[in-house]
């Protein structure tokens, strides 16, 4: 510690003073958006270590692994470099690795770190020279970039692993990274091994979504901020007006809260208000909400962007729904899941999906038992995959015939995928904007809701109209078979009853 030119901060106030006076950095302490956190809160979490005794006595303690979910240009990578700088200076002997979604991303954080150590007052602390992939200090602290390979990752034992743009990680690479950390006492400071993740959430139900969900369950700390939370001071040049007048382009999102924060004396962020206004003017509302406000994942490649949780998911079934027509849809499976969705069609033409069944390695007989369960309303019919007409090699009997013999009325229709998806889109968003949706889903149908949000076209083939079969297609197919047999006009000679 004698080589470090500054005293070690012991409180958030001292840390803030060090950042401002020694590094000329001012970080926001107060978020603008309700429910968000400020960048300074992440830095405090990363720097201040909990007492060692809490962990040595077998207590779980607060989670040290953390997730930073922030907007593009929100300073995630730069903050990761600052946290690494502070760790290396004030926790001698610490070992840190940087792993990015790409080598370029890893080197971006390392580049910021190298710039700090190029300063006159810090350069003398560097042992040897700083390379493109490594910084080694005279106090024994090291930081290196990890190669994008399982071999490199699996041979690593470090106190902290900082993963930048985790949304772009290969799943196998991410799994290999989970076992590389090891706790250690660094000059009297007990550093608990941890993994920090930084990213914007690009993909519905991608890796970042799962990490945020884990944070909500308590296994990781979550720090989230959006473009408004890192805005620079909002000057008189930008006049806040009510929504009925000529409003500032950020008014719908900000509502004047940026000026209120400035008036309170809280430090502002790094992004100019004029830059944020320009950025908003260049993108569509969905991209702005996902990439910049961090409200939800981007759904650019989704097959059914019309589906909206706020609009189509209900928490309680409407009164009198029991009197509606009881129907169902089914996608056959065994290694892939068998999926059944139960629905009720009311006289006004509204379809409500009331329940679901999703199970792998499920025999057809078990599914039939669920469909004929006396505790459920009797089904008028069930729409199924037309492939169910094919005879099984061992039994010589088709799935549809087995269901018919069990007393179920089965409908199936051959139809192009595009046409059946069009029918689903119409129920989600009827042509008349004032007309309410014709499809609602009860919140207990979690797999169906997830699948409708995640069902997507291949991202690397923008010309393709064939959705990716990555597991999210099964629940959507079960609903698709139901809607296809319900809504597509068909003649008696084309119908298939059992």
N, C-alpha and C positions, 0 to 999 in steps of 0.2 A: 504493500500500500504506500510505501514511502515514495515511490516513483510517480504516483498519480498526482497531478498538480492541484487537484481539488479535493476537499473533504467529502467523505461518503455521505450522501443524503440519508437521513433517518426518518423523515416525515414527508408527506406529499408536498407540504409548503416548501421544504428545503429542496426537494426535487424540482419543483416548478421554478424556484429561484435559480438553480444551477442551469436549467435549460435556457432560461432567459438571459442570464448574465454571462455564462461561459460559452454557450453554443448558439446564442442569438436565435432561439427557437421559442415560439409562443404557440401553445396548443390550446384548443378550446376545452373548457371545463364543463360547460353547460350545453346539452343538446337542445335543438329547436323542436324536433319532432317528438311527440309524446311516446314514451316507451323505449326510446333510443338511449344510447350511452355516448359519452364524449371520448375522443381519442386519448385524452389525458388519463381517463379511467383505465384504459388498457395498459398504458405505460406503467401506472402504479402497480397493477396486478403482475406485470412481467418482472418488475424490478424488486419489489418488496417481498421477501420470502417469509412464509409463516414460520413460527418457532419449530425447531427440530423435534422437541419433546412430543408434540402432538402426533407425529408420525412414528416415532420410535416406540411409543407405548401402544402401538397397534390401532390408533384411532384413524378413521378415514380422513378427517379434516376436510377443508374446502377443496374443490377440484382445482388442480394446477393446470391441467390441459385446458386450452381455451380456443375459442373460435372467434375470429374477427370477420364479421360480415359487413362490408362497406362498399360504397359506390365506386365506380370507375373514376380514377383521379382523386379518390378520397384519402390518399396518403398511406395506404396499408403497407406497401413495400418500404417506404421511407421510415415509417414508424418501427417496422421490424428491424431496420438497420440501427435506429436510435437505441432500441431495447438491447440489441446485440452489443453496441458500443458501451452502454452502461454496465452490462453484465461483465464484459471483458475487463473494464477498468476497475470495478469495485468488488469482483469476486475472483481473485487471482486463482489461476489453475483451472478455470471453467473451460469446458469443451463444448462448442456449439457447432452445429451443422445447418446449412441452408439447402433446402430441397425445393425446387420450383416445378411448376407444371411443364416447364421447358428449361433447357440449359440457359437460354437467353434471360428468362425470368429470374433464375437463380443468380445470375451474374449482375442483374440490375440491383438487387438488394446488396450484394457484395460490393458493387461499384459505389453505392452511397456510403457504405462502411469505410471503404478505402479512402474516400474523400475526407472523411472525418480524421482519419489517421495521417493524412497528408498535412494537417495543420501544424504549425510550428510548435505549439505547446504539447502536441501529442505524438509527433513523428518520432521523437527520441524513445518512445515506449515500444516501438516496433523492433522485433528481433529480425535481423536480416532485412529483406525487402518484401514489400507487399506484392504478391503475384495476382493474376486474374482469378485464382481459385482459393487463395489462402492468406490469412493474416495471423502472425504468431507474435505475441507480446513477450517482453522481458520478464513479466510476472508469471509466465506459464500459461496464460489464457490463449486459446486458439479458436479460430473460426475457419471452416472450410466449406466449399461447395461439394455436395454429394453428386456423383455421376448418376445418370438416369438408368440405373440397372439394379436388379435385385441383389446381384453379387456384391456391389459396392455398399448397398444399404445394409445387408445382413451382417457385414463384417464391422459394423459401426457400434461404438458404445460411447454415448455422449450424455451430458446433463440436459441439454436443450436442443430440440429439433424444430426449426422454423420452416414451415411448409407454405410456400407462396403460390397462389392461384391453384388451390387444391381441386377446384372444379375440373381442371384439365388433367388430373392425375389418372394414370392407368390403375384400375382397381387392384391388380396384383402388386403394383409398386406401393400403393397405399397400405395394403395389408402387411407387406414386408417391413414398412417403416414403423409399425406399431410396437415393435419389441426392441428398439435400439437405445432407449433411454436408461440411465442409471444415476441414482442420487449420489451426491458427494458433498463433503464439507470443504468449502473454499475459503481459506483464511478466516475461519471462525464463522462463516455464513453457510448454513446447511441449505444446499440447493437441491430441491426435489426434482428428479427427472420428469420432464414434461414435453408435450408436443403442442406447438402453437400453429394454428391454421389461419391463413389469410385468403380471402377470395370474395369476389362478387358471386351471387347465386345466378348462374346462367340457365341451368337445366331443371325442369320440374322433376323431383324425385331423383336427382343426381346425388353425387357424393356430398356436396355442400348442404343439400337439403337434409340428408341423413345426419350430418354433424350438428346442424342447428337443432334438429329434433332431439339428439342426444343431450344437447345443452339444456333444452327445455325439461328433460327428464332428470337433470342434475348431475350428469357425469362429466360435463365440461362447462366452463364459464363462457358466457356469450357476451360479446361486445359488438353492437350494431350501430352504425351511423350512416346517414345518407348525405346527399349533396347539400341539403339545407343546413345540416349540423356543422359543416366545415366552411360555410360562407364567410368571406371577409366582411369587414364593417360595411353595413348598408347605409350609404351616404344619402344626403338630401336629394341627390340626383335621381334616386329611385323613390318615387312618391307612391305610398300605399293608398289605394282607393278601394272602396267597397265593390263587391262583385257586380253590382248593377251599373256601375260607371265604367269608364275606360280603365281597366285594372292593369297593374303590373303583371307581366306574364307569369311571375312566380306566385301571384296572389292566392290562387286556389290551393297551392301547397303550403305556402308560408303564412298567409293570413296576418302579416305584419309582425310576426314573432321575432324575425331577425332584428328589427329595430328595437323591440322590447328588450332583447338580450343585450344589445349594444348599450341601451340606456342604463341597464343594471350594472354596467362596468365589467361584465364577464369578458374574458379574452375572445377575440374573433378567430376565424379560421384562415385558411390560406387561399381559398378559391374566390376570385372576384365575382361579384354579383352579376356584372355584365357578361362574364364568361358563362355563367350558369344559364342566363337568359338565352344566349346564343346557342348553347348546347340543346336546350329544350326545343328551340325552334327547328332544329335539324332532324329530330327523331319523332317517331310516332308515340302516342300516349302509352302504349304497352311497354315499349322499350324504356321510356322515361321512368315508368313506375318500377320496373324490375332492375334496370342497370344503374339508375341514379337515385331513386328514392328508397330502393331496397325493400319494397313492400311485398314482392312475391317473385318467384322465378320467372325468367323469360319463357314465353310459350310460342316463340317464333316458328318452330318446326312442328307444332302440335297439329294433329289431324282434326281435332274438335275444339278450336279456340273459342267457339260459342259457349262452351260450358264454363260456368262461373259459380263457384261455391256460394257466393253471397246471394245469387239469384235462384239457383236450382237445388240447393241442399236445404232440407227442412229438418227441424228438430222434433216436430210433433205432427202426427197424421191428422189431416183435416176431418172435421166432424162428418159423419155419415158415409165415410169411405167404405165401410164394411158392405154397403149395399151395391158397390160397383162390381163390374165383371172381373173375376179372378183369373189371371193368365200368368204365364211364365216363359222364360227363355233359357236355353241350355246349350253349353259348349262341352262336347265330350272330351275326356282326357283320362290319363292314368299317370304317366310320368309327369306330363304337364297337368296342371290342375283341371279337375272337373269343376265347372262353374254353373250355378243355377241362380237366376234372379227372379223373384216373385214380384208381380205388379198388379195394380188395380186400376181399371179404366172406368172413370165416372161418366155419367151421362153428358157432361159438357165436353167430353173428348180428351180430358186430361189424364195422362198416365203417371201414376206414382209408383216408383219402385220401393217396396216396403221391406224387403229382406234379401239376403244373399247367402249362398253357400259356396265356399271356395276350398277345395281340398285335393291334395295330390294323392296318388296311389289309391284312388277310391274306385271300387268296383261298381259296375252299373246297377247291380242289385241294391247296393247301399243308397245310391242316388234315388232310385225308384222308391225306396222306403221313405226317404225324406219327402218326396213329391206326393206320396199317398198318405202321409202322416195325418191321422184323423184330427189332430189338434190344430191343423191348418184348414182354411177354407178350401172347398173342393175346386180344383182348377177346371175352367172351361176348356182350355187347351194349353199346350206348351209348344213354342216354336223352337226348332232344333237345327243343328248343322245338317245340310243335305247329305254330307258325307256319311251320316248315320244310316243311309240306305244300304251301304255295302255290307255284304255278308262277312262275318268273322270266319277266319280260316279254320278254327278248331270246332266251332259250334255250327257253322253253316247258317247261322241266323243273324240278321242285322240288328243293330241297337234299336232301331225304330220298331221292329217287329217285337222285340222283347218288351219294350215299353207298352206297345199296344196290348199284348197279352196280359200285362199287369193292370189293364183297365184305363190307361191314360190315353187321352185324345192328343194326337201329335200332328203338328203342321210343319211342313218344310217347303221352302221355295228356293229355286235356283235363280240367282240374281247377281249382277255385277257388283263388285265391292263399292264402286263409286256411287251407284244408284242407292244402295242401302245406307251409305253414309249421308247422302243427301236427305234421306228421310229422317235420320237422326238429327241432322242440323236443323231441319224445319221444326221439329218438336222443341229443340233447345231455343231457337230464335225464329219464331214465325215471321213471315214477310212483313206484316204490319208491325211497325215498331211499338205501337201502343198496345198491341195484343200481348197478354201474359203468356209465358212459356206453356207448352203442352206436355212437358216432362219435368217431374220432380223426383228427387232421390232422398230417402231418409238417411240421416247422418250415421245410422248403424251400418250402412253398406260401405264400409271404409275401403275395401279393395276396389269396388266399382268406382268410387269417387277418385281414388288414386289413379286408376287406370285411365279414366276419362281425361284427367289432367296431363297424364304422361304419354299417352298413345301418340307416337310421333313418326314423321317421315325421316328417312336417313339424312343426317346433317351434312354428309360429304357428297350427297347426290341431290342437289336442289331441284333437278328436273324430274325426279322420281315421284310418282303418285302412289307408290306401294308402301304402306306403313311398315315399320320395323317390327318384327316378331321377336320381342325381347322379354316376353312374359306379361306385358301390360295389355296384350291383344285379347287374352282369353275372356276376361270379364266384359270387355267392350263387345266381343263377338256374341256373348250370351244375350246382351241387351239388343244387339243388332238383329239377331234372329227373331227376337220377340217383336221388335218394331217393324221389321220387314213383313212378317206374317200378319201384322195388325193393320198396317197402313197401305201396303201396295195393292192396288186393284187387281183382282184375279178372278178368272172364270171357273165354274165348277169343274170343267174338264181338266183344268190345270191344278186344281187343289189336290193335296195329298192328305187324307184323313186316316186315322187309325182308331 
